[in-house]
Every structure is written in structure tokens, then in C-alpha cells.
Amino acid sequence: MHVLVLGAGAAGLAAARRLHAAGVTVQVVEARHRIGGRIWTDETFAPFPVEYGAEFIHGEHAATHALAAAARIETIPIDRYGRLRWSDGGPACALDALPVARRTLIAALFQAFDRLRDMSLDVPDRSLADYLRNNGFDDEALHVADVLLAQTCCAPVETLSCADLSHELRVDHAGKREYRLRPGYAPLLAWYAGGLDIRFGAAARVVRRAPGGVMVETDAGVFHADCCIVTIPAAVLQRGVPQFDPPLSASKQWAIHALRVEAATKLLYCFDEPMWDADLTFMAHTGLAARWWPAAHAARDAAVIIAYATAERARTLDALDEAEAIAIGLRELQTLLGRDDLAQRCVAARRVAWSADPFAYGGYAHVPPGAAVARRLLAMPEGATLFFAGEATAYDSNPQTVHGAIESGWRAAGEALESYSSSTQIFR
Ligand SMILES: Cc1cc2nc3c(=O)[nH]c(=O)nc-3n(C[C@H](O)[C@H](O)[C@H](O)COP(=O)(O)OP(=O)(O)OC[C@H]3O[C@@H](n4cnc5c(N)ncnc54)[C@H](O)[C@@H]3O)c2cc1C
């Protein structure tokens, strides 16, 4: 059996690794000149690794932990939400130092979100915003919810499907605690990709299905195989890349276009020394650069802080000159930290805008109200030759995460193996 895997991100590597372990001939075809996709550990911005894409492991039971243990890579627990600092204009404060009304509101929003798990799936789907309004939250509360609940999902609070969120909460098996990989994600991926046959600079343009297999035309030549696992991000598929011949089924095309992928942007700042106290793990406010955390994992005195914005906030930051976006973030950071010397102390800054990336075109996919079946439809095989993986297909896990992408790769590899073994049994 010979399988092509399109994409060397977390999902593609996981699929390829599983097939390789099963004795299958597998070739990975990757558009970029590196592995990782939306995982991108940079070694140049600071004297230690900094994540331009995925940064945390979401959950104490996430599949990533077992891989990190096998690769002998240390993970460090990070308490972000438990030590959240919030600002309504001045320096960000721990929750217990906030006015009672604000503290109560934030707690009530998290509780309302958790209650989605028990929501009846028989009622018509609605947005997270509508659900919160129906639970008595006003417009001001929705601004806070947008930052604390929706920004992390790379979506506006108005277009997040409650049915999809509820389903994810029910099938979640990763848990709530968060971790970092001490050396960043890169060494884990390098270990995971070890020994795999990966062709770089090979953006797939056309995937042709014919009796007996697939033929994939790429920028680096034509590849043939018995079947193909597609892990290309939803926003790339939405742009008709690659082209499928014959076209994908109507339900697959519906699923691809039903998903939404919003912008996701990081602003990174390196200072001559940490400008914050050692206990800081997470700050948020309703500004443009809404969510902040220090990258203090590789070294205790790591003086890098990262703002992460998604959806409309990220689009606004992306539309500015990089210098202007960085200046706005720095001004907001001065307020959050209660300092006025950050510009003089900043030694490097940069913006990483995933919406401008031609192999991602945004952050990660979310599901709008009424389209909760989209992830499952996107994941379904097309006959015995095309299988689908990637974070957007992780309907039985946590989409929008690295471990969800990994599990989707394992699922698709299992489907390909099963399909091949049942077809060979028929001909025996
Ligand atoms: C800014 C940001 C922060 C994040 N933070 C976290 C986090 O803290 N924790 C977490 O768990 N998750 C996080 N995520 C989500 C996580 O990064 C993704 O869910 C996961 O990495 C997706 O893996 P994937 O394999 O599905 O897709 P990708 O990583 O995008 O892999 C797809 C691969 O396909 C390649 N490709 C694209 N087009 C073609 C083509 N035509 N031909 C061949 N190859 C092609 C791409 O180059 C890429 O390598 C974050 C994402 C972003 C953008």
C-alpha cells in the first residue's frame, strides 16, 4: 500500500507516522520548506524559542503529552485562566482585586460557557452571543465574553455555534489544565517527523482520482499512490486549492464552505529585561490587543511578551502597517502594566499575521450556527482514495488544537488502513 499525505502539520505528521508504523509506504507532500504548518517555533526573535503559532498544550490528557514523554521533552504547567488579570482601563488586576460586579460577571460568563455542555441539542442552534443574551447578559458583558470566550476560538461571539461548542465540551477528553513545551514545539515535531519521507516546496495543485489510486500534481512534480490523506487547512480548501478531479461530493463542498476561518495575529515584544512581575501568566482587556501572556518558559528571565488577537481585532491589526500595529499594542501594554517606559525598553517587536499566510489563510476554523455537522462531513472519506484530517475535522476531539489535529491524523490513517485491508480481502 502506498499513501500520500498532503501537509506536514500536526495532522499530516500524525497520519504519516501511524501509517509508517503499520508498514505502509508513505510520502508526505508539503507546500512550505518546513514542517509544522500552524506550529512555528522561531529561534531568531529572542535568545530562546518563541512560538509564532501554537504555543500551549490544552489539557492534561492531551495526546501531545505522550509524544512529549516519548521524545523526552519537558512540559511545564501554566495556570492562565486561574491567574487571569483583567483591566477596564488601568493596570490589569487579579480577579479578587477587581470590583465585585466585574469579578462576578467574569465568573458568571465562564459558568454559562461550561453549562453549554448540558444544553439540549434538540433546540435550534444559535450563536454564543444569543445564548448569553438569553441568559441575561447585556451588551457590555458580551464585549467581555468576546475577549474571554470567543477570541480563543478565533471567532466573533456572534458567529460561534452553541451546538458545536456543546458537542466539543461533551467529547472533550483532554481536560482543562494548560502546559507549554519547555523547548517549544519544534523539537517535538522534528522528533515526530524523524525518518519520514517529506517532499518540501510541493504545493498540491490538482488531486486526480482514477481507478486504482490517486495522482497529485504539485509544484515539485507528480506523485502517484493508492490513496491520499488531505490535511490542508479549511481556508486553503475554501480557495479551491487543490483542485479535485472529479470534484468532491456536494456534502464535502458544503462542509468546506460552511466553516469560517478568521484572522489570527500575534504581536511579540522583547524587552531588555522583564517589565512585569514573575507571577504574571495572562492579562486581558477589551482593547485591540486583547489577550497577553509572557513567553517565560525557556528561561526565568525571559523578557518576551505576546499579544494574541483573532477575528475582527486581528483583521484591524493586519490592515495597519506593522510598525503602527506594534505601536498600538505597546500603548495598550503600557496601560495594562501601568508603565510609561516600554518604548525605550523594547529591543525587538514583530507581528505574525496568519491571514497573510498562503498555506493557512487564517487561524483555525470555527463553526457558525446551524452548521454543527460540518466538521464530521469534512472528516468523511470520499470513496477508498481520499481521506481527510486536520484540526477542522476533529469532531470527536478538540478542534482548533494541536492534539485535535494529531488525533484527526491518527483517525484518517486508521480509515485508510481499514479501507485498504477490506478491499484486499474482497479480491483474495
Ligand atoms: C496563532 C495560533 C495560535 C495557536 N495556538 C494554539 C495553542 O496554543 N495550542 C494548540 O493546541 N493549538 C493552537 N493553535 C492551533 C493549532 O496550531 C492547529 O490546530 C494545528 O497546528 C493544526 O494542524 P493541522 O495539521 O491541522 O494544520 P496545519 O498545521 O496548518 O498543517 C497543514 C499543512 O498543509 C500545508 N499545506 C497547505 N496547503 C498545501 C498544499 N496545497 N499542498 C501541500 N501542503 C499544503 C501547510 O503548509 C501545513 O504545513 C494555534 C493556531 C494559531 C494559528
PDBQT file of the ligand as one rigid body, heavy atoms in Angstrom, charges set to zero:
ROOT
HETATM    1  C1  LIG A 501      -1.659  31.853  16.130  1.00  0.00    +0.000 C 
HETATM    2  C2  LIG A 501      -2.109  30.471  16.517  1.00  0.00    +0.000 A 
HETATM    3  C3  LIG A 501      -2.028  30.065  17.829  1.00  0.00    +0.000 A 
HETATM    4  C4  LIG A 501      -2.415  28.779  18.192  1.00  0.00    +0.000 A 
HETATM    5  N1  LIG A 501      -2.275  28.387  19.482  1.00  0.00    +0.000 NA
HETATM    6  C5  LIG A 501      -2.508  27.094  19.817  1.00  0.00    +0.000 A 
HETATM    7  C6  LIG A 501      -2.160  26.613  21.094  1.00  0.00    +0.000 A 
HETATM    8  O1  LIG A 501      -1.634  27.353  21.944  1.00  0.00    +0.000 OA
HETATM    9  N2  LIG A 501      -2.406  25.312  21.362  1.00  0.00    +0.000 N 
HETATM   10  C7  LIG A 501      -2.975  24.459  20.459  1.00  0.00    +0.000 A 
HETATM   11  O2  LIG A 501      -3.184  23.277  20.761  1.00  0.00    +0.000 OA
HETATM   12  N3  LIG A 501      -3.299  24.901  19.220  1.00  0.00    +0.000 NA
HETATM   13  C8  LIG A 501      -3.069  26.187  18.873  1.00  0.00    +0.000 A 
HETATM   14  N4  LIG A 501      -3.323  26.624  17.617  1.00  0.00    +0.000 N 
HETATM   15  C9  LIG A 501      -3.992  25.710  16.672  1.00  0.00    +0.000 C 
HETATM   16  C10 LIG A 501      -3.004  24.680  16.093  1.00  0.00    +0.000 C 
HETATM   17  O3  LIG A 501      -1.859  25.362  15.645  1.00  0.00    +0.000 OA
HETATM   18  C11 LIG A 501      -3.655  23.959  14.943  1.00  0.00    +0.000 C 
HETATM   19  O4  LIG A 501      -4.913  23.415  15.344  1.00  0.00    +0.000 OA
HETATM   20  C12 LIG A 501      -2.815  22.800  14.407  1.00  0.00    +0.000 C 
HETATM   21  O5  LIG A 501      -1.451  23.118  14.393  1.00  0.00    +0.000 OA
HETATM   22  C13 LIG A 501      -3.327  22.478  13.020  1.00  0.00    +0.000 C 
HETATM   23  O6  LIG A 501      -2.623  21.386  12.492  1.00  0.00    +0.000 OA
HETATM   24  P1  LIG A 501      -3.054  20.825  11.072  1.00  0.00    +0.000 P 
HETATM   25  O7  LIG A 501      -2.101  19.759  10.717  1.00  0.00    +0.000 OA
HETATM   26  O8  LIG A 501      -4.496  20.556  11.051  1.00  0.00    +0.000 OA
HETATM   27  O9  LIG A 501      -2.878  22.072  10.081  1.00  0.00    +0.000 OA
HETATM   28  P2  LIG A 501      -1.530  22.832   9.657  1.00  0.00    +0.000 P 
HETATM   29  O10 LIG A 501      -0.608  22.914  10.804  1.00  0.00    +0.000 OA
HETATM   30  O11 LIG A 501      -1.942  24.093   9.018  1.00  0.00    +0.000 OA
HETATM   31  O12 LIG A 501      -0.897  21.837   8.601  1.00  0.00    +0.000 OA
HETATM   32  C14 LIG A 501      -1.356  21.799   7.265  1.00  0.00    +0.000 C 
HETATM   33  C15 LIG A 501      -0.144  21.730   6.358  1.00  0.00    +0.000 C 
HETATM   34  O13 LIG A 501      -0.595  21.722   4.999  1.00  0.00    +0.000 OA
HETATM   35  C16 LIG A 501       0.304  22.505   4.246  1.00  0.00    +0.000 C 
HETATM   36  N5  LIG A 501      -0.343  22.910   3.013  1.00  0.00    +0.000 N 
HETATM   37  C17 LIG A 501      -1.225  23.925   2.790  1.00  0.00    +0.000 A 
HETATM   38  N6  LIG A 501      -1.598  23.956   1.518  1.00  0.00    +0.000 NA
HETATM   39  C18 LIG A 501      -0.963  22.930   0.904  1.00  0.00    +0.000 A 
HETATM   40  C19 LIG A 501      -0.956  22.422  -0.440  1.00  0.00    +0.000 A 
HETATM   41  N7  LIG A 501      -1.692  22.966  -1.416  1.00  0.00    +0.000 N 
HETATM   42  N8  LIG A 501      -0.169  21.345  -0.699  1.00  0.00    +0.000 NA
HETATM   43  C20 LIG A 501       0.594  20.761   0.265  1.00  0.00    +0.000 A 
HETATM   44  N9  LIG A 501       0.623  21.214   1.543  1.00  0.00    +0.000 NA
HETATM   45  C21 LIG A 501      -0.155  22.272   1.849  1.00  0.00    +0.000 A 
HETATM   46  C22 LIG A 501       0.637  23.661   5.162  1.00  0.00    +0.000 C 
HETATM   47  O14 LIG A 501       1.828  24.312   4.774  1.00  0.00    +0.000 OA
HETATM   48  C23 LIG A 501       0.770  22.946   6.511  1.00  0.00    +0.000 C 
HETATM   49  O15 LIG A 501       2.089  22.535   6.765  1.00  0.00    +0.000 OA
HETATM   50  C24 LIG A 501      -2.929  27.899  17.216  1.00  0.00    +0.000 A 
HETATM   51  C25 LIG A 501      -3.013  28.304  15.881  1.00  0.00    +0.000 A 
HETATM   52  C26 LIG A 501      -2.602  29.576  15.538  1.00  0.00    +0.000 A 
HETATM   53  C27 LIG A 501      -2.690  29.994  14.094  1.00  0.00    +0.000 C 
ENDROOT
TORSDOF 0
